[in-house]
Amino acid sequence: MAIRQPTTYISHGGGPCFFMEWNPPNEWDELRAALEGIGPSLPEPPSAICVVTAHWESRVVSVGSAASPELIYDYGGFPPHTYQLTYPAPGAPEVAERIGELLGAAGIDHRLDPAHGWDHGVFIPLKVMYP
C-alpha cells in the first residue's frame, strides 16, 4: 500500500548549473547534495512526482499531461552542451487526470495540456534527484 509522501519545496539552481564547470568548482555542490539526498530520505520511492513550476504561466492552472514530455530549454547564454541535455523520464497522464479532477472539485479553473513539456525548473532538479 502506498503511503503519503512529504511535500518538498526546492530550488533548481541557476539554469543548467549542475551540468557545467564553475569557478570556484564547488559553486553548486551544496544544492546538488541536498537534491540528491531527497530520494533516499523518503519512506519509499515515489510512484509519481507532481511538480509546480514558476516558469510556466497561463490564464488558468495548466496541468502537463504528456506521456513523454519534451524538454524546454528556457534559458539562454549557457554552453552549447546544456541545450543537448536529455531526461527521458515518463509523464503520468493518469496522475494529471486525477489532479484535474481534484482541481475541478475544488472549483479551480484548469486545463490538461498534453503538449507542454518540462522547463528547466522541472527537468534540471529531477535529473539531479533521479538520474
KARA-V495295 format. One record per residue. N is the residue number from 0. RES is the residue in three letters. PSI is psi in whole degrees, -180 to 180 (NA if undefined). NEAR is the number of other C-alpha atoms within 10 Angstrom. Layout:
N/RES/PSI/NEAR + N/RES/PSI/NEAR
//
This chain:
0/MET/133/3 + 1/ALA/146/8 + 2/ILE/157/8 + 3/ARG/129/9 + 4/GLN/159/12 + 5/PRO/156/8 + 6/THR/135/7 + 7/THR/131/7 + 8/TYR/125/8 + 9/ILE/161/12 + 10/SER/150/12 + 11/HIS/3/21 + 12/GLY/-159/15 + 13/GLY/103/12 + 14/GLY/-134/18 + 15/PRO/40/22 + 16/CYS/-31/17 + 17/PHE/-7/20 + 18/PHE/31/14 + 19/MET/163/13 + 20/GLU/139/12 + 21/TRP/159/11 + 22/ASN/109/6 + 23/PRO/155/7 + 24/PRO/-20/9 + 25/ASN/23/10 + 26/GLU/-42/13 + 27/TRP/11/17 + 28/ASP/-39/11 + 29/GLU/-44/10 + 30/LEU/-40/17 + 31/ARG/-47/18 + 32/ALA/-40/12 + 33/ALA/-44/14 + 34/LEU/-44/19 + 35/GLU/-26/18 + 36/GLY/-11/13 + 37/ILE/-52/13 + 38/GLY/-53/14 + 39/PRO/-21/10 + 40/SER/-11/9 + 41/LEU/151/11 + 42/PRO/-31/11 + 43/GLU/158/12 + 44/PRO/140/11 + 45/PRO/146/12 + 46/SER/-19/8 + 47/ALA/157/10 + 48/ILE/127/11 + 49/CYS/119/13 + 50/VAL/132/15 + 51/VAL/123/12 + 52/THR/141/13 + 53/ALA/-3/9 + 54/HIS/11/11 + 55/TRP/110/12 + 56/GLU/141/9 + 57/SER/165/8 + 58/ARG/-32/8 + 59/VAL/165/10 + 60/VAL/125/16 + 61/SER/134/19 + 62/VAL/116/22 + 63/GLY/128/23 + 64/SER/21/23 + 65/ALA/142/20 + 66/ALA/-32/16 + 67/SER/79/16 + 68/PRO/137/21 + 69/GLU/161/19 + 70/LEU/142/20 + 71/ILE/115/15 + 72/TYR/74/18 + 73/ASP/49/12 + 74/TYR/164/13 + 75/GLY/153/11 + 76/GLY/17/7 + 77/PHE/166/12 + 78/PRO/148/12 + 79/PRO/-36/9 + 80/HIS/-23/10 + 81/THR/-12/18 + 82/TYR/4/15 + 83/GLN/2/9 + 84/LEU/146/15 + 85/THR/156/12 + 86/TYR/87/15 + 87/PRO/32/13 + 88/ALA/144/15 + 89/PRO/153/12 + 90/GLY/-178/20 + 91/ALA/78/18 + 92/PRO/-35/18 + 93/GLU/-34/12 + 94/VAL/-40/17 + 95/ALA/-42/22 + 96/GLU/-45/16 + 97/ARG/-41/11 + 98/ILE/-42/17 + 99/GLY/-42/21 + 100/GLU/-44/14 + 101/LEU/-40/12 + 102/LEU/-45/16 + 103/GLY/-43/13 + 104/ALA/-27/10 + 105/ALA/3/9 + 106/GLY/21/9 + 107/ILE/121/13 + 108/ASP/132/13 + 109/HIS/172/17 + 110/ARG/149/19 + 111/LEU/137/17 + 112/ASP/99/15 + 113/PRO/-6/17 + 114/ALA/-24/12 + 115/HIS/133/17 + 116/GLY/-162/20 + 117/TRP/121/23 + 118/ASP/175/19 + 119/HIS/-21/22 + 120/GLY/-14/24 + 121/VAL/-59/20 + 122/PHE/-28/26 + 123/ILE/-54/25 + 124/PRO/-35/22 + 125/LEU/-36/18 + 126/LYS/-32/18 + 127/VAL/-44/18 + 128/MET/-42/17 + 129/TYR/76/13 + 130/PRO/NA/11
//
